[in-house]
Amino acid sequence: MVHAFVMVKTGAGESERLLAPIRELETVTEAHIVAGAYDVIAEVDAEEVYNVLQTASSKIQGLEGVTDTKTYISMDD
C-alpha cells in the first residue's frame, strides 16, 4: 500500500466547491482546506505509486478549477 499527500492549488474561491469532489475520489481517504501555498490537502491510499499518480494527475487535475498539484509519497508506515 502506498500512502501519499496531494497538495492542490485552486483558482480563487474554488476550494470549498472542489472539496467534496476530491473527497469522493476512490483512493482519497481524507481532504481538508488549508491555509498556505496550497488550498487543499488530500490523503491518498493506493495499491501502487502509479495509482497515486493517476489520482493526482488525471482525477484531481482533471477537475475544473484545479490549477496545480504537488504529490508527496509517505516514506514511513
Secondary structure, 3 states (H helix, E strand, C coil): CEEEEEEEEECCCCHHHHHHHHHCCCCEEEEEECCCCCCEEEEEEECCHHHHHHHHHHHHCCCCCEEEEEEEECCCC
